[in-house]
Amino acid sequence: MINNRDLVEHLKNAGILQSGPISCALEEIDRADFVPEKYQPYAYYDDALPIGCDQTISQPFTVVFMLELLGIEDGDIVMDVGSGSGWQSCLLAHMVGDSGFVHAIEVVPELCDFGKQNSAKYPTLMKRLKFYCENAKDGLPDIADGNNGFDKIICAAEVDTVPNAWRDQLKENGVLVYPKDSGVYKEIKLENNKFEKEFYPGFIFVPFKKD
């Protein structure tokens, strides 16, 4: 029977999983803990799965691709937009280590609760992970100010326009990864509020919910 380790091996064999910290997080955090019970038999397949409210837990290939672009480092302060099931949030919390922190935002109340319940299965990670049941368009200005900005920001839903707040709240040399134009963008914040952009086409996401 296929298991979580099989999923990790599949992602390595596909050439998408290269980072040791991401691999370790995937091995420690079981994807089946983040899907509705009826879909748990399919949790280890490389497919997106429904989690309710017309939303999905993203395909593992896509999650890993975006995490590789994000380049999480130990101690990073991260804003995770569209946390949904909580799976990616927990992966991030594992990777930032004891000195880092993940601030996860989900606008759909039912999914925010679902993500919290799923993540509570990992109490050690919950010490460096907080969920916010609110709209992410304004980011988290108080948290950003208190940390001189976020080191990394990642969004799991396709945006029409990137909110200015996200770029404003990113530290210099920080990384922003988000879906747009049926692909994934990576932005690095440079001096004088300029950004270096890369685009990777060929991805499909659920749309970013503004309310």
mmCIF file of the C-alpha atoms, coordinates in Angstrom:
data_MODEL
# 
_entry.id   MODEL 
# 
loop_
_atom_site.group_PDB 
_atom_site.id 
_atom_site.type_symbol 
_atom_site.label_atom_id 
_atom_site.label_alt_id 
_atom_site.label_comp_id 
_atom_site.label_asym_id 
_atom_site.label_entity_id 
_atom_site.label_seq_id 
_atom_site.pdbx_PDB_ins_code 
_atom_site.Cartn_x 
_atom_site.Cartn_y 
_atom_site.Cartn_z 
_atom_site.occupancy 
_atom_site.B_iso_or_equiv 
_atom_site.pdbx_formal_charge 
_atom_site.auth_seq_id 
_atom_site.auth_comp_id 
_atom_site.auth_asym_id 
_atom_site.auth_atom_id 
_atom_site.pdbx_PDB_model_num 
ATOM 1   C CA . MET A 1 1   ? 0.000   0.000  0.000   1.00 0.00 ? 1   MET A CA 1 
ATOM 2   C CA . ILE A 1 2   ? 1.325   3.413  -0.971  1.00 0.00 ? 2   ILE A CA 1 
ATOM 3   C CA . ASN A 1 3   ? 2.486   5.602  1.935   1.00 0.00 ? 3   ASN A CA 1 
ATOM 4   C CA . ASN A 1 4   ? 3.986   9.006  2.693   1.00 0.00 ? 4   ASN A CA 1 
ATOM 5   C CA . ARG A 1 5   ? 7.556   7.828  2.044   1.00 0.00 ? 5   ARG A CA 1 
ATOM 6   C CA . ASP A 1 6   ? 6.469   6.628  -1.400  1.00 0.00 ? 6   ASP A CA 1 
ATOM 7   C CA . LEU A 1 7   ? 5.216   10.142 -2.141  1.00 0.00 ? 7   LEU A CA 1 
ATOM 8   C CA . VAL A 1 8   ? 8.548   11.649 -1.106  1.00 0.00 ? 8   VAL A CA 1 
ATOM 9   C CA . GLU A 1 9   ? 10.451  9.165  -3.259  1.00 0.00 ? 9   GLU A CA 1 
ATOM 10  C CA . HIS A 1 10  ? 8.181   9.928  -6.215  1.00 0.00 ? 10  HIS A CA 1 
ATOM 11  C CA . LEU A 1 11  ? 8.921   13.645 -5.899  1.00 0.00 ? 11  LEU A CA 1 
ATOM 12  C CA . LYS A 1 12  ? 12.651  12.963 -5.727  1.00 0.00 ? 12  LYS A CA 1 
ATOM 13  C CA . ASN A 1 13  ? 12.521  10.682 -8.762  1.00 0.00 ? 13  ASN A CA 1 
ATOM 14  C CA . ALA A 1 14  ? 10.551  13.338 -10.660 1.00 0.00 ? 14  ALA A CA 1 
ATOM 15  C CA . GLY A 1 15  ? 13.510  15.676 -10.110 1.00 0.00 ? 15  GLY A CA 1 
ATOM 16  C CA . ILE A 1 16  ? 11.400  18.335 -8.396  1.00 0.00 ? 16  ILE A CA 1 
ATOM 17  C CA . LEU A 1 17  ? 12.427  17.612 -4.795  1.00 0.00 ? 17  LEU A CA 1 
ATOM 18  C CA . GLN A 1 18  ? 16.047  18.608 -4.290  1.00 0.00 ? 18  GLN A CA 1 
ATOM 19  C CA . SER A 1 19  ? 16.237  20.441 -0.978  1.00 0.00 ? 19  SER A CA 1 
ATOM 20  C CA . GLY A 1 20  ? 17.155  18.480 2.146   1.00 0.00 ? 20  GLY A CA 1 
ATOM 21  C CA . PRO A 1 21  ? 15.004  20.612 4.484   1.00 0.00 ? 21  PRO A CA 1 
ATOM 22  C CA . ILE A 1 22  ? 11.933  20.197 2.250   1.00 0.00 ? 22  ILE A CA 1 
ATOM 23  C CA . SER A 1 23  ? 12.515  16.450 2.019   1.00 0.00 ? 23  SER A CA 1 
ATOM 24  C CA . CYS A 1 24  ? 12.840  16.178 5.792   1.00 0.00 ? 24  CYS A CA 1 
ATOM 25  C CA . ALA A 1 25  ? 9.635   18.187 6.319   1.00 0.00 ? 25  ALA A CA 1 
ATOM 26  C CA . LEU A 1 26  ? 7.712   16.009 3.866   1.00 0.00 ? 26  LEU A CA 1 
ATOM 27  C CA . GLU A 1 27  ? 8.916   12.848 5.613   1.00 0.00 ? 27  GLU A CA 1 
ATOM 28  C CA . GLU A 1 28  ? 7.933   14.120 9.061   1.00 0.00 ? 28  GLU A CA 1 
ATOM 29  C CA . ILE A 1 29  ? 4.553   15.644 8.143   1.00 0.00 ? 29  ILE A CA 1 
ATOM 30  C CA . ASP A 1 30  ? 2.049   13.142 6.788   1.00 0.00 ? 30  ASP A CA 1 
ATOM 31  C CA . ARG A 1 31  ? -0.138  14.578 4.018   1.00 0.00 ? 31  ARG A CA 1 
ATOM 32  C CA . ALA A 1 32  ? -2.987  12.236 5.040   1.00 0.00 ? 32  ALA A CA 1 
ATOM 33  C CA . ASP A 1 33  ? -3.355  14.298 8.223   1.00 0.00 ? 33  ASP A CA 1 
ATOM 34  C CA . PHE A 1 34  ? -4.490  17.262 6.115   1.00 0.00 ? 34  PHE A CA 1 
ATOM 35  C CA . VAL A 1 35  ? -7.210  15.848 3.869   1.00 0.00 ? 35  VAL A CA 1 
ATOM 36  C CA . PRO A 1 36  ? -10.839 14.967 4.659   1.00 0.00 ? 36  PRO A CA 1 
ATOM 37  C CA . GLU A 1 37  ? -11.255 11.367 5.811   1.00 0.00 ? 37  GLU A CA 1 
ATOM 38  C CA . LYS A 1 38  ? -12.941 10.244 2.574   1.00 0.00 ? 38  LYS A CA 1 
ATOM 39  C CA . TYR A 1 39  ? -9.886  11.325 0.569   1.00 0.00 ? 39  TYR A CA 1 
ATOM 40  C CA . GLN A 1 40  ? -7.220  9.886  2.863   1.00 0.00 ? 40  GLN A CA 1 
ATOM 41  C CA . PRO A 1 41  ? -6.721  6.777  0.659   1.00 0.00 ? 41  PRO A CA 1 
ATOM 42  C CA . TYR A 1 42  ? -5.588  9.185  -2.098  1.00 0.00 ? 42  TYR A CA 1 
ATOM 43  C CA . ALA A 1 43  ? -3.387  11.401 0.079   1.00 0.00 ? 43  ALA A CA 1 
ATOM 44  C CA . TYR A 1 44  ? -0.114  9.974  -1.224  1.00 0.00 ? 44  TYR A CA 1 
ATOM 45  C CA . TYR A 1 45  ? -0.893  10.393 -4.902  1.00 0.00 ? 45  TYR A CA 1 
ATOM 46  C CA . ASP A 1 46  ? 0.580   13.394 -6.682  1.00 0.00 ? 46  ASP A CA 1 
ATOM 47  C CA . ASP A 1 47  ? -2.793  15.055 -7.172  1.00 0.00 ? 47  ASP A CA 1 
ATOM 48  C CA . ALA A 1 48  ? -4.751  17.999 -5.784  1.00 0.00 ? 48  ALA A CA 1 
ATOM 49  C CA . LEU A 1 49  ? -7.652  16.888 -3.571  1.00 0.00 ? 49  LEU A CA 1 
ATOM 50  C CA . PRO A 1 50  ? -10.861 18.630 -2.436  1.00 0.00 ? 50  PRO A CA 1 
ATOM 51  C CA . ILE A 1 51  ? -10.907 19.989 1.114   1.00 0.00 ? 51  ILE A CA 1 
ATOM 52  C CA . GLY A 1 52  ? -14.334 21.667 0.965   1.00 0.00 ? 52  GLY A CA 1 
ATOM 53  C CA . CYS A 1 53  ? -15.629 25.151 0.140   1.00 0.00 ? 53  CYS A CA 1 
ATOM 54  C CA . ASP A 1 54  ? -14.550 24.700 -3.497  1.00 0.00 ? 54  ASP A CA 1 
ATOM 55  C CA . GLN A 1 55  ? -10.896 24.652 -2.408  1.00 0.00 ? 55  GLN A CA 1 
ATOM 56  C CA . THR A 1 56  ? -8.165  22.016 -2.682  1.00 0.00 ? 56  THR A CA 1 
ATOM 57  C CA . ILE A 1 57  ? -4.992  20.832 -1.035  1.00 0.00 ? 57  ILE A CA 1 
ATOM 58  C CA . SER A 1 58  ? -2.491  21.504 -3.806  1.00 0.00 ? 58  SER A CA 1 
ATOM 59  C CA . GLN A 1 59  ? -0.715  18.848 -5.825  1.00 0.00 ? 59  GLN A CA 1 
ATOM 60  C CA . PRO A 1 60  ? 2.508   17.845 -4.002  1.00 0.00 ? 60  PRO A CA 1 
ATOM 61  C CA . PHE A 1 61  ? 4.579   18.511 -7.139  1.00 0.00 ? 61  PHE A CA 1 
ATOM 62  C CA . THR A 1 62  ? 3.331   22.115 -7.168  1.00 0.00 ? 62  THR A CA 1 
ATOM 63  C CA . VAL A 1 63  ? 3.831   22.630 -3.436  1.00 0.00 ? 63  VAL A CA 1 
ATOM 64  C CA . VAL A 1 64  ? 7.420   21.390 -3.628  1.00 0.00 ? 64  VAL A CA 1 
ATOM 65  C CA . PHE A 1 65  ? 8.129   23.458 -6.739  1.00 0.00 ? 65  PHE A CA 1 
ATOM 66  C CA . MET A 1 66  ? 7.028   26.628 -4.960  1.00 0.00 ? 66  MET A CA 1 
ATOM 67  C CA . LEU A 1 67  ? 8.876   25.767 -1.751  1.00 0.00 ? 67  LEU A CA 1 
ATOM 68  C CA . GLU A 1 68  ? 12.056  25.192 -3.732  1.00 0.00 ? 68  GLU A CA 1 
ATOM 69  C CA . LEU A 1 69  ? 11.641  28.660 -5.264  1.00 0.00 ? 69  LEU A CA 1 
ATOM 70  C CA . LEU A 1 70  ? 10.949  30.193 -1.856  1.00 0.00 ? 70  LEU A CA 1 
ATOM 71  C CA . GLY A 1 71  ? 14.232  28.948 -0.400  1.00 0.00 ? 71  GLY A CA 1 
ATOM 72  C CA . ILE A 1 72  ? 13.294  28.820 3.288   1.00 0.00 ? 72  ILE A CA 1 
ATOM 73  C CA . GLU A 1 73  ? 16.186  29.263 5.708   1.00 0.00 ? 73  GLU A CA 1 
ATOM 74  C CA . ASP A 1 74  ? 16.426  28.528 9.411   1.00 0.00 ? 74  ASP A CA 1 
ATOM 75  C CA . GLY A 1 75  ? 15.011  31.441 11.395  1.00 0.00 ? 75  GLY A CA 1 
ATOM 76  C CA . ASP A 1 76  ? 12.871  32.878 8.595   1.00 0.00 ? 76  ASP A CA 1 
ATOM 77  C CA . ILE A 1 77  ? 9.673   34.779 9.401   1.00 0.00 ? 77  ILE A CA 1 
ATOM 78  C CA . VAL A 1 78  ? 7.102   33.721 6.804   1.00 0.00 ? 78  VAL A CA 1 
ATOM 79  C CA . MET A 1 79  ? 3.638   34.834 5.718   1.00 0.00 ? 79  MET A CA 1 
ATOM 80  C CA . ASP A 1 80  ? 1.669   31.937 4.213   1.00 0.00 ? 80  ASP A CA 1 
ATOM 81  C CA . VAL A 1 81  ? -1.358  33.198 2.269   1.00 0.00 ? 81  VAL A CA 1 
ATOM 82  C CA . GLY A 1 82  ? -4.268  30.824 1.637   1.00 0.00 ? 82  GLY A CA 1 
ATOM 83  C CA . SER A 1 83  ? -3.264  28.225 4.205   1.00 0.00 ? 83  SER A CA 1 
ATOM 84  C CA . GLY A 1 84  ? -6.279  25.966 3.510   1.00 0.00 ? 84  GLY A CA 1 
ATOM 85  C CA . SER A 1 85  ? -5.662  22.490 4.921   1.00 0.00 ? 85  SER A CA 1 
ATOM 86  C CA . GLY A 1 86  ? -2.597  23.621 6.878   1.00 0.00 ? 86  GLY A CA 1 
ATOM 87  C CA . TRP A 1 87  ? -0.247  21.154 5.147   1.00 0.00 ? 87  TRP A CA 1 
ATOM 88  C CA . GLN A 1 88  ? 2.020   23.753 3.543   1.00 0.00 ? 88  GLN A CA 1 
ATOM 89  C CA . SER A 1 89  ? 1.930   25.845 6.734   1.00 0.00 ? 89  SER A CA 1 
ATOM 90  C CA . CYS A 1 90  ? 3.254   22.900 8.742   1.00 0.00 ? 90  CYS A CA 1 
ATOM 91  C CA . LEU A 1 91  ? 5.919   22.152 6.143   1.00 0.00 ? 91  LEU A CA 1 
ATOM 92  C CA . LEU A 1 92  ? 7.042   25.764 6.430   1.00 0.00 ? 92  LEU A CA 1 
ATOM 93  C CA . ALA A 1 93  ? 6.971   25.652 10.236  1.00 0.00 ? 93  ALA A CA 1 
ATOM 94  C CA . HIS A 1 94  ? 9.193   22.573 10.155  1.00 0.00 ? 94  HIS A CA 1 
ATOM 95  C CA . MET A 1 95  ? 11.683  24.261 7.821   1.00 0.00 ? 95  MET A CA 1 
ATOM 96  C CA . VAL A 1 96  ? 12.015  27.593 9.655   1.00 0.00 ? 96  VAL A CA 1 
ATOM 97  C CA . GLY A 1 97  ? 13.240  25.821 12.795  1.00 0.00 ? 97  GLY A CA 1 
ATOM 98  C CA . ASP A 1 98  ? 12.926  26.827 16.429  1.00 0.00 ? 98  ASP A CA 1 
ATOM 99  C CA . SER A 1 99  ? 13.999  30.418 15.768  1.00 0.00 ? 99  SER A CA 1 
ATOM 100 C CA . GLY A 1 100 ? 11.606  31.030 12.856  1.00 0.00 ? 100 GLY A CA 1 
ATOM 101 C CA . PHE A 1 101 ? 7.861   31.582 12.687  1.00 0.00 ? 101 PHE A CA 1 
ATOM 102 C CA . VAL A 1 102 ? 5.034   31.096 10.187  1.00 0.00 ? 102 VAL A CA 1 
ATOM 103 C CA . HIS A 1 103 ? 1.986   33.370 10.049  1.00 0.00 ? 103 HIS A CA 1 
ATOM 104 C CA . ALA A 1 104 ? -0.733  31.580 8.060   1.00 0.00 ? 104 ALA A CA 1 
ATOM 105 C CA . ILE A 1 105 ? -3.764  33.415 6.671   1.00 0.00 ? 105 ILE A CA 1 
ATOM 106 C CA . GLU A 1 106 ? -7.022  31.831 5.456   1.00 0.00 ? 106 GLU A CA 1 
ATOM 107 C CA . VAL A 1 107 ? -10.111 33.871 4.560   1.00 0.00 ? 107 VAL A CA 1 
ATOM 108 C CA . VAL A 1 108 ? -12.626 30.972 4.546   1.00 0.00 ? 108 VAL A CA 1 
ATOM 109 C CA . PRO A 1 109 ? -13.634 30.375 8.210   1.00 0.00 ? 109 PRO A CA 1 
ATOM 110 C CA . GLU A 1 110 ? -14.378 26.671 7.774   1.00 0.00 ? 110 GLU A CA 1 
ATOM 111 C CA . LEU A 1 111 ? -10.991 26.073 6.166   1.00 0.00 ? 111 LEU A CA 1 
ATOM 112 C CA . CYS A 1 112 ? -9.190  28.168 8.746   1.00 0.00 ? 112 CYS A CA 1 
ATOM 113 C CA . ASP A 1 113 ? -10.655 25.904 11.436  1.00 0.00 ? 113 ASP A CA 1 
ATOM 114 C CA . PHE A 1 114 ? -9.843  22.803 9.368   1.00 0.00 ? 114 PHE A CA 1 
ATOM 115 C CA . GLY A 1 115 ? -6.226  23.913 8.982   1.00 0.00 ? 115 GLY A CA 1 
ATOM 116 C CA . LYS A 1 116 ? -5.893  24.614 12.703  1.00 0.00 ? 116 LYS A CA 1 
ATOM 117 C CA . GLN A 1 117 ? -7.337  21.220 13.642  1.00 0.00 ? 117 GLN A CA 1 
ATOM 118 C CA . ASN A 1 118 ? -5.042  19.392 11.224  1.00 0.00 ? 118 ASN A CA 1 
ATOM 119 C CA . SER A 1 119 ? -1.949  21.289 12.340  1.00 0.00 ? 119 SER A CA 1 
ATOM 120 C CA . ALA A 1 120 ? -2.722  20.644 16.016  1.00 0.00 ? 120 ALA A CA 1 
ATOM 121 C CA . LYS A 1 121 ? -1.634  17.046 15.361  1.00 0.00 ? 121 LYS A CA 1 
ATOM 122 C CA . TYR A 1 122 ? 1.903   18.489 15.349  1.00 0.00 ? 122 TYR A CA 1 
ATOM 123 C CA . PRO A 1 123 ? 2.119   20.348 18.698  1.00 0.00 ? 123 PRO A CA 1 
ATOM 124 C CA . THR A 1 124 ? 5.826   21.106 18.380  1.00 0.00 ? 124 THR A CA 1 
ATOM 125 C CA . LEU A 1 125 ? 5.214   22.943 15.119  1.00 0.00 ? 125 LEU A CA 1 
ATOM 126 C CA . MET A 1 126 ? 2.274   24.857 16.583  1.00 0.00 ? 126 MET A CA 1 
ATOM 127 C CA . LYS A 1 127 ? 4.764   26.658 18.840  1.00 0.00 ? 127 LYS A CA 1 
ATOM 128 C CA . ARG A 1 128 ? 6.037   28.463 15.733  1.00 0.00 ? 128 ARG A CA 1 
ATOM 129 C CA . LEU A 1 129 ? 2.839   28.643 13.690  1.00 0.00 ? 129 LEU A CA 1 
ATOM 130 C CA . LYS A 1 130 ? -0.158  30.962 14.053  1.00 0.00 ? 130 LYS A CA 1 
ATOM 131 C CA . PHE A 1 131 ? -3.356  31.036 11.988  1.00 0.00 ? 131 PHE A CA 1 
ATOM 132 C CA . TYR A 1 132 ? -5.296  34.174 11.093  1.00 0.00 ? 132 TYR A CA 1 
ATOM 133 C CA . CYS A 1 133 ? -8.898  33.797 9.867   1.00 0.00 ? 133 CYS A CA 1 
ATOM 134 C CA . GLU A 1 134 ? -9.050  36.941 7.742   1.00 0.00 ? 134 GLU A CA 1 
ATOM 135 C CA . ASN A 1 135 ? -8.509  38.496 4.333   1.00 0.00 ? 135 ASN A CA 1 
ATOM 136 C CA . ALA A 1 136 ? -4.849  38.576 3.254   1.00 0.00 ? 136 ALA A CA 1 
ATOM 137 C CA . LYS A 1 137 ? -5.039  41.535 0.871   1.00 0.00 ? 137 LYS A CA 1 
ATOM 138 C CA . ASP A 1 138 ? -3.574  43.869 3.524   1.00 0.00 ? 138 ASP A CA 1 
ATOM 139 C CA . GLY A 1 139 ? -1.024  41.347 4.689   1.00 0.00 ? 139 GLY A CA 1 
ATOM 140 C CA . LEU A 1 140 ? -0.132  41.470 8.382   1.00 0.00 ? 140 LEU A CA 1 
ATOM 141 C CA . PRO A 1 141 ? 1.221   44.996 8.922   1.00 0.00 ? 141 PRO A CA 1 
ATOM 142 C CA . ASP A 1 142 ? 1.632   44.715 12.701  1.00 0.00 ? 142 ASP A CA 1 
ATOM 143 C CA . ILE A 1 143 ? 3.579   41.464 12.403  1.00 0.00 ? 143 ILE A CA 1 
ATOM 144 C CA . ALA A 1 144 ? 5.689   42.849 9.565   1.00 0.00 ? 144 ALA A CA 1 
ATOM 145 C CA . ASP A 1 145 ? 6.490   46.017 11.521  1.00 0.00 ? 145 ASP A CA 1 
ATOM 146 C CA . GLY A 1 146 ? 7.465   44.002 14.586  1.00 0.00 ? 146 GLY A CA 1 
ATOM 147 C CA . ASN A 1 147 ? 9.925   41.915 12.569  1.00 0.00 ? 147 ASN A CA 1 
ATOM 148 C CA . ASN A 1 148 ? 11.150  44.614 10.158  1.00 0.00 ? 148 ASN A CA 1 
ATOM 149 C CA . GLY A 1 149 ? 9.307   42.748 7.426   1.00 0.00 ? 149 GLY A CA 1 
ATOM 150 C CA . PHE A 1 150 ? 8.833   39.154 6.330   1.00 0.00 ? 150 PHE A CA 1 
ATOM 151 C CA . ASP A 1 151 ? 11.755  37.109 5.033   1.00 0.00 ? 151 ASP A CA 1 
ATOM 152 C CA . LYS A 1 152 ? 9.476   35.095 2.784   1.00 0.00 ? 152 LYS A CA 1 
ATOM 153 C CA . ILE A 1 153 ? 5.877   35.360 1.542   1.00 0.00 ? 153 ILE A CA 1 
ATOM 154 C CA . ILE A 1 154 ? 4.072   32.586 -0.329  1.00 0.00 ? 154 ILE A CA 1 
ATOM 155 C CA . CYS A 1 155 ? 0.545   32.488 -1.736  1.00 0.00 ? 155 CYS A CA 1 
ATOM 156 C CA . ALA A 1 156 ? -1.333  29.299 -2.657  1.00 0.00 ? 156 ALA A CA 1 
ATOM 157 C CA . ALA A 1 157 ? -4.105  30.864 -4.796  1.00 0.00 ? 157 ALA A CA 1 
ATOM 158 C CA . GLU A 1 158 ? -3.953  32.627 -8.149  1.00 0.00 ? 158 GLU A CA 1 
ATOM 159 C CA . VAL A 1 159 ? -4.065  36.408 -7.912  1.00 0.00 ? 159 VAL A CA 1 
ATOM 160 C CA . ASP A 1 160 ? -5.158  38.902 -10.567 1.00 0.00 ? 160 ASP A CA 1 
ATOM 161 C CA . THR A 1 161 ? -2.984  41.570 -8.996  1.00 0.00 ? 161 THR A CA 1 
ATOM 162 C CA . VAL A 1 162 ? -0.427  41.223 -6.218  1.00 0.00 ? 162 VAL A CA 1 
ATOM 163 C CA . PRO A 1 163 ? -1.505  43.389 -3.269  1.00 0.00 ? 163 PRO A CA 1 
ATOM 164 C CA . ASN A 1 164 ? 0.931   46.240 -2.683  1.00 0.00 ? 164 ASN A CA 1 
ATOM 165 C CA . ALA A 1 165 ? 0.965   45.332 1.001   1.00 0.00 ? 165 ALA A CA 1 
ATOM 166 C CA . TRP A 1 166 ? 2.769   42.067 0.306   1.00 0.00 ? 166 TRP A CA 1 
ATOM 167 C CA . ARG A 1 167 ? 5.667   43.743 -1.451  1.00 0.00 ? 167 ARG A CA 1 
ATOM 168 C CA . ASP A 1 168 ? 5.751   46.545 1.142   1.00 0.00 ? 168 ASP A CA 1 
ATOM 169 C CA . GLN A 1 169 ? 5.929   44.028 3.997   1.00 0.00 ? 169 GLN A CA 1 
ATOM 170 C CA . LEU A 1 170 ? 8.748   42.005 2.457   1.00 0.00 ? 170 LEU A CA 1 
ATOM 171 C CA . LYS A 1 171 ? 12.288  42.582 3.723   1.00 0.00 ? 171 LYS A CA 1 
ATOM 172 C CA . GLU A 1 172 ? 15.035  43.662 1.352   1.00 0.00 ? 172 GLU A CA 1 
ATOM 173 C CA . ASN A 1 173 ? 16.439  40.457 -0.222  1.00 0.00 ? 173 ASN A CA 1 
ATOM 174 C CA . GLY A 1 174 ? 13.203  38.743 0.793   1.00 0.00 ? 174 GLY A CA 1 
ATOM 175 C CA . VAL A 1 175 ? 11.382  36.362 -1.567  1.00 0.00 ? 175 VAL A CA 1 
ATOM 176 C CA . LEU A 1 176 ? 7.750   36.435 -2.700  1.00 0.00 ? 176 LEU A CA 1 
ATOM 177 C CA . VAL A 1 177 ? 6.263   33.419 -4.544  1.00 0.00 ? 177 VAL A CA 1 
ATOM 178 C CA . TYR A 1 178 ? 2.724   33.450 -5.931  1.00 0.00 ? 178 TYR A CA 1 
ATOM 179 C CA . PRO A 1 179 ? 0.535   32.067 -8.760  1.00 0.00 ? 179 PRO A CA 1 
ATOM 180 C CA . LYS A 1 180 ? -0.560  34.395 -11.563 1.00 0.00 ? 180 LYS A CA 1 
ATOM 181 C CA . ASP A 1 181 ? -1.127  34.172 -15.328 1.00 0.00 ? 181 ASP A CA 1 
ATOM 182 C CA . SER A 1 182 ? -1.426  30.350 -15.169 1.00 0.00 ? 182 SER A CA 1 
ATOM 183 C CA . GLY A 1 183 ? 2.066   30.081 -13.772 1.00 0.00 ? 183 GLY A CA 1 
ATOM 184 C CA . VAL A 1 184 ? 4.234   30.833 -10.761 1.00 0.00 ? 184 VAL A CA 1 
ATOM 185 C CA . TYR A 1 185 ? 6.168   34.034 -10.139 1.00 0.00 ? 185 TYR A CA 1 
ATOM 186 C CA . LYS A 1 186 ? 9.186   34.449 -7.906  1.00 0.00 ? 186 LYS A CA 1 
ATOM 187 C CA . GLU A 1 187 ? 10.144  37.983 -6.870  1.00 0.00 ? 187 GLU A CA 1 
ATOM 188 C CA . ILE A 1 188 ? 13.233  39.046 -4.952  1.00 0.00 ? 188 ILE A CA 1 
ATOM 189 C CA . LYS A 1 189 ? 13.116  42.450 -3.297  1.00 0.00 ? 189 LYS A CA 1 
ATOM 190 C CA . LEU A 1 190 ? 16.127  44.582 -4.202  1.00 0.00 ? 190 LEU A CA 1 
ATOM 191 C CA . GLU A 1 191 ? 17.311  47.978 -3.018  1.00 0.00 ? 191 GLU A CA 1 
ATOM 192 C CA . ASN A 1 192 ? 15.084  51.023 -3.480  1.00 0.00 ? 192 ASN A CA 1 
ATOM 193 C CA . ASN A 1 193 ? 11.923  48.879 -3.510  1.00 0.00 ? 193 ASN A CA 1 
ATOM 194 C CA . LYS A 1 194 ? 12.750  47.265 -6.856  1.00 0.00 ? 194 LYS A CA 1 
ATOM 195 C CA . PHE A 1 195 ? 12.035  43.628 -7.642  1.00 0.00 ? 195 PHE A CA 1 
ATOM 196 C CA . GLU A 1 196 ? 13.717  40.960 -9.717  1.00 0.00 ? 196 GLU A CA 1 
ATOM 197 C CA . LYS A 1 197 ? 11.095  38.650 -11.267 1.00 0.00 ? 197 LYS A CA 1 
ATOM 198 C CA . GLU A 1 198 ? 11.115  35.132 -12.658 1.00 0.00 ? 198 GLU A CA 1 
ATOM 199 C CA . PHE A 1 199 ? 8.117   33.367 -14.235 1.00 0.00 ? 199 PHE A CA 1 
ATOM 200 C CA . TYR A 1 200 ? 7.416   29.653 -14.560 1.00 0.00 ? 200 TYR A CA 1 
ATOM 201 C CA . PRO A 1 201 ? 4.364   28.829 -16.746 1.00 0.00 ? 201 PRO A CA 1 
ATOM 202 C CA . GLY A 1 202 ? 2.148   25.777 -16.767 1.00 0.00 ? 202 GLY A CA 1 
ATOM 203 C CA . PHE A 1 203 ? 0.346   25.682 -13.411 1.00 0.00 ? 203 PHE A CA 1 
ATOM 204 C CA . ILE A 1 204 ? -3.335  25.845 -12.439 1.00 0.00 ? 204 ILE A CA 1 
ATOM 205 C CA . PHE A 1 205 ? -4.562  27.130 -9.076  1.00 0.00 ? 205 PHE A CA 1 
ATOM 206 C CA . VAL A 1 206 ? -7.836  27.989 -7.397  1.00 0.00 ? 206 VAL A CA 1 
ATOM 207 C CA . PRO A 1 207 ? -8.478  31.771 -7.469  1.00 0.00 ? 207 PRO A CA 1 
ATOM 208 C CA . PHE A 1 208 ? -7.477  34.047 -4.623  1.00 0.00 ? 208 PHE A CA 1 
ATOM 209 C CA . LYS A 1 209 ? -10.519 34.837 -2.485  1.00 0.00 ? 209 LYS A CA 1 
ATOM 210 C CA . LYS A 1 210 ? -10.857 38.496 -1.521  1.00 0.00 ? 210 LYS A CA 1 
ATOM 211 C CA . ASP A 1 211 ? -13.745 37.908 0.892   1.00 0.00 ? 211 ASP A CA 1 
# 
